[in-house]
């Protein structure tokens, strides 16, 4: 049987142990001495007619809220609601408005009594199980009017009865599918059955209308909406879900709403008659319902667990017509996919605030939730989300900001979502039901800071920032005719100044495709992605850093990236421009710039593996020391640091580069790498005791130091500093006349390889086979000391560099002299250096790319260095 919420509240102490599979001990201060009017107490053993003191606490959170309303207007200190152990089952969401806010620079604080672990729940306990089918070990319990999409048994999410992946052969029809299994027509309660389709980054869910013979008809408007995106709709059923006939595996359950019955097959060793079984019931737990003129503000939550909310919208005829990252199409009569853009719906959350100021969530737990966990929506300002754990959540963990017109071009500055902080949180097993969801979603926001979070075991991207695909930025996205129907704005969106820093991300993209560790969309001036450690991204992850459609003005720097199947960086789409990626460290140098000119990739470093990455980056990423109890790692057995490098030497033959070498360090296990600092800034890493440093300027003096690391990440002390002054030679090719065998388009002319900018490049003509060549006329004979070539790709080119002093020889192969022949082995670095034993004289310099690994010849800059006149 299912106990109604009001009866369940009275018996909850008997059931409280079943709700939470783990406990994070809250680090909260001890409550102040009980002062009537400043401290209230709540306990499941309390009484709402009591005064709410420590000795005579309230029973419900609603009663505590009402008590706060009577005293907070004249606050002289924080008003604290102290919550005792137990589970507080809500029969409606706890609504908080401006009337429930702090005042006079003080907060209203809802917190666990130190050492206690209260749970705020929207669940129902399910009891009274009996054996229904001994042959299949199916148990049954009365469910009453329960409607849910989630069931938890002994603290673990159970699986709604489903087929394996790819259960039948099929063909797509105008109304659904024709399938190969005629037995499906005998399944009962067909309108409750769901067809699920996984394609790319989407996980679509639509309810079935009927199954007749082998024809599966899908409910409208879900079928229509789910197929609006041509080629990315319900092309095939990945699995069917939610039928009694599919109960065939331990841990599966099914709810027959028409009969008011719940069915479950227990796991080995599990007995439903004694197990703790809870179904999600309420759809929201806390709603902060501020308004533009009267925002909810100055409220803090500490040490609480939010659990057992469901979300029933996917049960409707609209289903879940996924677009991306938890947003989905709603409504009927939508003519095209693009026509729906302004009305894409965000998945709701168990705890939501909008039009709010200075709301804090500190050291709480969000678990066993059927939609998103925590949402700060339009007009949220100054929120702090720190030290919380998010685990076993159906959709996104944290959502900050929205994607509607009111978010990207609000007509009132009070509606801007800005200055919110997301730090030191742990997010794992998020997207448990809606695998398209991300760990942390940041929409159109200003100055959102997401730092020192840990995200792992996620089906799709870990952190998603921005929106709009360039369509809502000034001038729209020129890559799309008509801007896909989106109005063209002449003012920027609210996306700017965001910080994604020092996060630890690993084992993500486990089920979906076309995402990354950190995924970005749209123009975002002043936004920085730095100091993140991202590893173990699967073959369907397009890059640990993925700047997708319309990404502009984003700086990517000092990130450590390893154990990657594909590449470390993807910049995608013609409107993804003016981004800069420099001083990043990876064991996979591959990048992809797909139709994206005017981006800068420079001074990025390749190392042989994770253990050679800079430990100063990898060790600093993730939880800061005060929060490491939230996700404790195994203690390192090796705590001994290597010796400091000695005898550091530096030289510079070119104005842009210095060569360093030193005596190798010693360690009690092994030295796995070195970190190189230029004037205190980390600029390179290597596994060997020598390195070449680029990005320098002629005639400047640079101090360098080096530190060693071992496999455990222990860092040595710094070496003694050494300085080097680069020579005063100049780039003789800068701005000179250039020619080439071909060019891709007017955006990739030969002159762009000699303009001094790393955001422009020459590219070979589209579809042309190798070889290709690029040539510069220095204008007169010059003395050349070296040539520096920066290719588009970090590897894969075979080439030859030649020079000639006589204009008459430019078309005669015998008139060219080889400076470097690199046609045997492909390049392994983006920038190569061609140095003659001594200076040579030339007017013309040519590079011929014999093999580009099918990428086509493409060069950011070809620098020819030497003295301004021959001598």
N, C-alpha and C positions, 0 to 999 in steps of 0.2 A: 504494500500500500504506500501511497504518498501522503505525507502529512501536510496539511495546509500550512502556509507560512505562519499564521498566528499561533497555531498549536505547536508548530515546530519551535517557535521562539521560546515557548515555555519549557521545552524539553531539551534545549540546545546543549546544555552542559554535558548531557550524556553522549552527545554526538561530536563534540568539538574536536576530538582527536582525529577525526577522519578528514579534515578539510585541507591540510597543508602538508605536502610531502617533504618540505624542508623548512627550516626556520633560520632567518637571519636575525641575530641578536641586535636590537636597536641600540645605537650609541646615542642616548639622549640624556640630557641633564636630569637630575633628580627634581621632582616637583617642589615648588616653593611651599613654605608652610601654608597650610590651608587657610585662605582668606575668603570669607564669604563674599561672593561677587567677583572674585578673580580666579578662583580654582573651583572647577566642578568635576565630579567623579561619576563614572558610569560603570555599571556591572550587570551581567546577566542575572545576578541575584538581587538587583536593586528594585526600586519602586518609583514609578514616575510621579507619585504624589509626595515623595521624599524631597528634602531640600537640596540634594545633590552634593552633599558633603562626603568626606572620606568615609565616615562611619555610616552615613545614610545616603548611598549613591542613587542616581537615577538608574532606570532600567534600559532606556532606549536612547539612541543618538538623536532622534527627533526632539525628545524632551530636553536634552542638553543644548541643542541648537536654539530652542525657544528661550531657554534660560539666558543664553549668551546675548540674545537680541535685547534683553531688558537692561543689560549693564554695559554693553560695549560702546555706546555713544559717548560716554564720559570717561573713557579709558585713561588711567594713570599708570598702568602697567599692563603687561600681556595678560589676556584672559586665556586660561588653559583648561581644556577638557581632557581629563586624565581617564584613560580607558583601560579597564581591567581585563584579565584573561577571559577567553570565551569567544564564541562565535555569535555575531550580531546579524541575524538574518533579516534582511529588509523585505518588506512587502511593496515598497515603492522607493524610487530613488531619493536620496537625501539631497534636497534642493537647497543651494546656498546662493544668496543674492547680496546686494550691497548692504542689506540690513544685517547680514551675518559677518561683516568684515571688521577688520581692525580699525583703529582710529588713533589720532594723535601720535603717530609714529610707533604704535604698538601693534602686535599681532594677536589674532585669535589662533590658538594652537590646539590642534587635535592630535593627541599623542598617546602612545602606549605608556602605561606605568612602567618604569624601568624594571627589566627582568620579565615582563609579561609580553604575550604575543597574541593580541586580539585580532580576530578575523572579521572583516566586513564582507558579508556573503549575500549573493542573490540566488542561492541554491535551495533545492529541496532534498531532504533525505528520503531515500526509497527503501522500504522495508517489506517484510512479509513475502519473501521469495519462496516459491515452491517449484519442484521439478516438473516441467511441462512435457519434455520429450527425453526419455531416458536414453534412447538410441543415439541422439545427437547431443545429449547433455545440455539441453536448453532449459533454462529456468525462466519463470514468469513471476511478475509482480503487478499488482493493480497500480495504474498510473493516474487515474482520475482525469482531470482536465489538463494534465501536464502537456506542454508543447516545448520541445527543446531540440537542439542539435548537438548537445554534448552530454556525455555521461562519464563520471569519474568513479573508479572502483579502487579502494584502498590507496587513494591519493594519486592514481595514474589515469590518464585519459584513455578511455576505451575506444575501440574502432567501430564506427557505424557500419553495419553489415554491407559488404561490397564484393564485387567481383575482383579477380586479379586484373592487372593492367592488360589491355588489349584482349578482352574476353571473347570477342566474336569477329568473324569477317563481316563486312558491312559495305553498303553503298549509301552515299548521301542523297537525300531527296529534297523536294521543296519544303517539306514539313518536318523532316527529321532524318531517320535512317531506315534502311532495310537491312535486317540482321540475319545471320545464318542459323540462329537458335530458335526454333518455333516454340520451345518450352517457355520462353519469356512471356508469351501471351497468357499463360496461366498464373502469372504473379498477381497477387491481390493488392488492393489499395494503390493502383497504378499512378494516381495523381500525386502520391507521396514519393515516388521513385525519382531519383535524380540521375541525369546523365552528366558526366564530368569529362571535359576535354582539356588536355594540356597541350599548348602549342607555343613555342618560343618563350616569351616572358608572361604568358597568360595562362590562368587556370579558370576556365569557364564552367559554370554550374547552371543547369536548367532543369526544371521539373518536367516529368513526362506527362503528357495529356492522356495517352492511351497506347496500348500495344495490342494490335490485332493481326493475327497470323505472324508474319515476320516484319510488319510495318510498325516502327516506333514513331509516334507523333509527339513532338515536343511542344510544351505550352507556349503560348504567345502572351505578351510580346517578347519573352526571353529569347525564343528562337530567332526572331527577326533581329533584335538588338545584338545578340551574340554573333551574328553573321554579317553585320554592317561593315566590319573591317575586312576588306577583300583579301582573301588568302590567309587571314589570321583569325578565322572564326571557328565554329564547331565543325572542323573538317572531318573529324573522326572521334568516336567515343573512346576515351582512354579507359574509363571504367564506369559501371553502373553502381548505384548506391541506394541503400535504404529500402530493402524489401525483406520480408520475413524469409522468403525462399533463399536468400543469400547468406543466412546464418549458417556458417559451416566451419568457422575457425575460432579457437579459444580467444577470448578477449573481444569478440564482436557483440554488438547489441542492436536492437531494433525496437522502435516505438510505434505501436499500432494505435494511432490517435482515435480512430473510429471505435475501437473496442476498449479504449482506456487501459491498454496493457503494455507492459515493458518486458522485453525478452533479452536474455544475456547468456552467453556461453562462458563459463568461468575459465580463467587460466589454470594451469596445473597447480594443484595444491590450494586452490582458492574455493571458498564456500560462500556463495552469495547470501546465505541465511545468516552468516556472522560477519560478512564483509561490511565495510563502510562504503555505501553507495550514495552518490550525490548527483543530481541532475541540475544543469544550469536552468534557471527559471526566469529571473528578472533580467531585463536587457540593459539596464544602466544602474550603477551603484551611487555615484555622486554626480550631480550636475551643478556647475557654477554658472548661473544664468544672470550674468551682468548685462547692462545695457550701455550704449555709447555714453550717455550722460550720467549713468550711475553704475560704474563698473564694480564687480566683486573684487575685493582687494585685501592684501595683508592677512592671508590665511596660510597656516602651515600645517602639514601632516607629517608625523614622524612615527616610525616603528609599527605601522599598521600593515595588515595583509588584506588585499582586495582580491576577491575570489568568486568564482561560480556565477558569472553573468553569461547570458547567452545572446544570440542575435538571430532573429527569425525572418528577416527580410528575404534571405535566399530561398525560403520556403514558398514565397509568393510566386505568382505567374511572371513576375519580372526576373526571378532567379538572381543570378550573379553574373551579369554580362561584363566581364572584366575588361578594363582598358589597360591599366598599368598601376602597380604599386598600391593596390587597395582601392582604386577608383573604378567606378563601373557606370554603365549606361542605364538610365531609368526612363520610364515613360513609354508611351506607345505612339505610333505614327511617325517615328523618326525617319526622315527620308534618306539621309546619308550618314555615314560615320562622322564626317566633319561637322555636320549640322548639330551634333550632340555635344561638341566640345565645351560650350559654356555651361552645360548642365550636368557634367560628370559628377557623380555623388561620391563623397568620401565615406569609407567604412566608419561607422560610429565607434565610440570607445566606451568602456565600462566607467571611466572617470573622465569627465569633459569640463573644460572651462572655455569661455569666450567672453570678450569684452571684460578683461580682468587686468589687475595690476598686482605685481609682487606676490604671486602665489608660490609656495614652496612645498616640494615633496622631497623629504630627506629620510633615507634608510627605511623605505617601505618595500613590500613585496607585492608584485602583480602576477598572479598565477591562475591557471584553470579558467581562462576567459574566452568567450565565444566570438568576440569581435576584436577590435583593437583594445589596447590596455589603457593608455593615457593620451588624451588629446588636448592640446592648447590651440584654439581656433582663432578666427578673425578677431583682431583687436587685443590679442594677448601681449602684455608688455611686462618685462622684468621678472618672468617666471624663473624659478631655480629648481631643476630636477637633478638631484645629486645623491649618489650612493644608494640607488634603488636596484632591486633585482627583478627582471622580467623573464619569466619562464613558463612554457606551455601556454602560449597565447595564439588564438586562431588566426589573427591578422597581425597588423603592425604592433610593435612595442610602444614606441613614442611617436606621436604626430605633432608637429609644430607648424602652424600656418596652413592656409588653404590654397586653392587654385582658381577660385572664381574671380570675376571682374572686381568685386569688392576687395579682393586680396591683392591683385596686381596693379590696379589703378583705382584705389579708393578715392571717394570724393570728400572724405573727412580724414585728416591725419590721425584722429583718434582710432581709426580702424586699421592702421598699420600694425602688423605683428612684428615686434622689435625687441631687441635687448634681452632675449631669453637665453638661458644657460642650461645645457645638458651635459653633465660631467660625472665621471666615476660611477657609471651605471653598468650593470651586467645584463646582456640580452642574449638569450639562448633558447632554442626551440620555439622561436617566434615564426609565424606563418604556418602553424601546425595544420590548419584546415584550408586557409586561403594562401596557397604557397606563392602567389604573386606579390604578397605583402613584403615590406622591408622592415629591418630592425628599427631604424630611426628615419622618419620621413620629415624633411624640412621643405616646405613649399615656398611661396613667395614671402620672404621674410627679410628683415634688415637686422644685421648684426646678431644673428644667432651664433652661439658658441657651442660646438659639440667637441668636447675634449676629454681624453683619458677614459673613454668608455671601452668595454670589452664586448665584442660581438662574435659569436661562433655558433656552429651547427644551425645554419639558416638556409632555407631552400632557395632564396633569391638574394638580391643585393643587401649589403649590410646597412649602408647609409645612402640615402637618396636626397639630393639637394637641388632645389630649383624646379621650374616647370615651364611650360609654354612652348618648348621646341623651337624657340626663336620667333614664334608667330606674334607674341604680345610685346616684343621689344620694338624700339623705335624703327620704323620703316618695315617691320615685319621680317619674314624669312624669304630672301630673294630666291631660294632654291625651289620654292613652291609657287606655281601660278595662282594668282588670286589670293595668295596667303591662306589658302585652304578655307576661305570664307570667313576667317577671323578678321575683325576690324583692324585697320592699320593705325597704330598709335604713333604720335610724334614725341611722346615723353616716355622716359624709362619706367620700368616696373619698380616695385619695392624691393626686389632682390639686390642686395648689395652688402658688402662688408661682413660676410659670414666667415666663420673660422671653423675648420675641421682639422683638429690637431691632436697628435699623440694618442690616437685610438689604436687598440690592438684588435685586429680582425683576422680570423682564420676559419677555415673549413666552412666556407659559404658557397653559394651557387650550387648546392648539392642536388637540386631537383629541376630548376628552371634554367633557361638560357637567356643570352643577350642582356646581361647585367654585369655587375662588378662589385668590388669591395666598396669603393666610393664612386657613386654614379651621379652625374651632374647634367642639368639641362638649363638652357637659357642664359641670357646675359646676366652677369653677376659681378659688377665692378668692385674691386677691392677684396674679393674673396680669396682666401688662402687655404690650400690643402697641404699640410706640412707635418712632418714628424710622425706620421702614421706607420705602423708596422703591420703589413698585410701579407699573409702567407697561405698556402694551400688553397688555391683557387682552381676549381675543376675545369675540365675541357670545354664546358659550355659557358664559362665565365669569360667575357670578352676582354677583361683587363682589370687588375686591382684598382687602377684609376681609369675611369671611363668618362670622358667629356663628350657627351652626346649632343644632339641637335641644338644649335643655337648657343652653345656654351661660348661665352666671351669674357675676356678680362679676368680669367682665373689663373692664379699662380699656384703651381705644383712644385714643391721643393722639399728636400731633405726627408723624403719618405724612404722606408726600407721595405723591399718587396722581393719575395722569393717563393720557391716551390710552385712555379707557374707553368701551366701547360701551353698557354697561347702567347701572351705578350705582357709587358708591364704597363703600357699606355695605349689607349685608343682615343683618338680625337675624330669624331664622326660627323659628317654633314657639312655642306658648303657654307653654312652660316656659323660654324664653330670656328671662330677666328680670334686673334689677338690674345691667345692664351700663352703662358710661359711655363715650361717645365725644365728645371735646371737643378743640378746637384741632388739628384735622386740616385738611389743605390739598389741594384737588382742583380739577380743571377740569370735573368733572361733579358737580353738587350733588345728583343724585338718590340717594335712599335708599329702603329698603323695610323696614318693620317689620310682619311678617306674623303677626298674632295674638300680638304680644309686648308686653304692657304693662310698666310699671315700668322702662323703660330711659331713660337720659338722653342726649340729643343736644344739645349746646350749643356755641356759639362756634366752629363749624367754618367754614372760610373757602373761598370759591370764587375761583379765579383764571382768567384767560382761556386758559392753556395751560401746557405743561410748563415753558417758559422763564420763567414767572413764579412757579413754586413756590419756596419758600425754599431757596436754595442751601446754607444751613447744614445742612439736612436731606439734600438730595440728594447733596451732596458727601461727607457723613460716612457715608452708607449704603454697604454693600459692603465690600470688602477694605480692611483698614487698610494703611498704607504698607509695612510689612514683608512683606506677602503679595501685593502687587499684581503681582508677576511671574507669579503663577499664572494670571492672566487679564488680560494687559496691554491696556488700552484705547489707542485712538489718542491721541497727545499733542495737547493743546489748542493750537491755533495762537495763540489770544488769551490772553495772560497779564497784561494790563493791567487793573487794577481801576477801576471808576467812581470819580468823586469822591464824597465824603461828602455826604449831604443837608444843606442849610442852612436857617436860619430856620424851625425846627420850631415850630409853634403848636399849642396844645391848648385845648379848651373843653368844658364839660359842661352841657347843658341838663336832663339827666335823671340820677337817681342811679345808673343801671346802665350808662351809656354815655358815652363821650368821643369827640369828633371831633378828628382830627389832620390837619394839612396842612403842607407844607414846599415849599421851592424844589427843583425837579427836579435830579437829579444829571446829570453829563455823563460820556460814555464815548467811547472812540475808535471803537467800532462802534455799539452801542446799549444803553441801559438797558432791561432787560426786566422788572424788578420791584423791589419793595422788601420788606424784612423789618422788622416792627415788634416791639419788645421792651418789655415792661412789667416794670420792676424786674429786668431781666436775663433774663426768660423770653420766648421767642418766642411771640407770641400772635396774629399776623396776618400777612398778606401781601397785596400789591396790585400791580397794574401801573401805577397812577397815583399822583401825589404827594398823595394824600389818602386817609383811611380812617376808618371808624367802628369803635370797639372796644367790645364788650359785656362782660357778666359782671362789672361793677363793683359796689361797695357804697356806699350813701349815706354821705356825710360823710368818706370816706377820701381820702387823697392818693396819687396814683400817678405815678411817674416813667416817662417814655417816651423811647426812642431809636429811630432808624431807620437801616438800612443799605440800600444799593443793590446790585443784581446785574446782570450782563450775561448774554448767551446762553451764554457759556462757563462760567458759574458763578462767575466772579470776584466777590468781595464787597468793597464799599468799607469804609472805616473807619466807626465809628459817628458819628452826628450828635451835636451837643451835646444834653444831656438837658433835657427840659422836664417840669414837674410840673403836674398838674391836680387840684383837689379837687372831688369830686362834691357836688351840692347835697343838703341834708338832707331833701328831700321823701320821702314814704312811699308805699307801695303801699296805697291806700285800699280796694282790692277784696279784700285778703287775708282769707280766711275769711268773707266776706260771703255773703248769700243769693243763689243763682244759679238761673236757670231757662234752659231751652233748648227749641227746637222739637221735639227728640227726643234720645234717647241710645242708643248701641249696646248697652250692657249695664250691669250694676251695677259693672263695672270701669271704666266711662267716663262717670261722672255729670257734670253741669254743675259741681258743686262742685270737681271735680278740676282745673279750669282756674283756680281761685282759692285753691289750697292751698299755694302757694309752692314746690312740688316740680316739678322737671323730669322726674321719673320717672313721673308720672301725667298723664292728659289726658282732656278731654271729646271724645267722638266721636259724630257724627251716627248716627241709627238705621240699622241694616243695610238696604241695598238701597233706601233712600229717595232720591228725586231732589233735586237742588239746587232752590231755595235752602234753607239752614238758618240758624238764628240762635242766639246765646248772649247772655245778658243778666245783669248783676249789679246788685243794689240796694245802694248804698253806706250805706244806713241813714239818712242825712240829707244835706242839700245840702252839697257840698264844693267847694273850689276846685281845678280840675284843670289841671295843666300839661302832661300828655302821657299817651299810651296806648302800651304796648309789647305787641305780639302775637307769640307764638312758636307757629307752626304745627307740625303733625307733619311735613309734607313741606317740603323746602327750596325748593319753587317750585310754581307752578301754581294759586294761589288768586286769584280776583277777589272783592273784599269792599267793604263800606262800614261805617264806624264812626259811630254817632250817640250823642247824649246828650240827656237831658231832666232838668229840675229839678222838674217837677210830677208827682206820682204819678198824677194823673188823666189825664195825657197818655200813659201807657205803651202804651195800645192804639190811640191815635189817631196816624196817620202825620204829621198836621200839627203834632203836639206835639213832634216830634223835630227836632233840629238836627244837620246833618252836620259831623262833625269831620274826616273824610277820606273821599273817594270814590276807591276803587281798583278800580272795576268795569270799566275800559276795558282795561287790560293786566294779565296775571297777574303774581303775585309772582315774584321771582327769588332771594329770600333767605328763610331760615327765619324770621328775626325781623324785624319791621317796626316802625317808629317813627312815631307820629302826633302831631305837635306843633302846637298852635294858635299863631297869632301872639302871643297873650297868653292868660293864664289865663282859663278859662271856669268857670261854676258849674253843677253837675249832681248829681243823686242817682242817676240810672240811666245806665248805659252799655251799649250793645248793638252787637254786630258781626253783620252779616248776610253770609253767604258765598253770593254769587250763582252762582259757578262754582268747583268744586273739582277740575276736570280728572278727573272720575270717581273721585276718591279719597274723597269725602265730607268734610264739615266736620269738622276735627279740630284741636284746639288744646291745647298743653301748658299755657301760661299766658297769661292776659290781665291785664296789670298796669295799673292806673289810678293815676297818680302825682299828688300834689298836697299841699296843706297839710291838717292834720287838721280844720280848721273853715273855713267860708266867711267871707269878710271883705272 
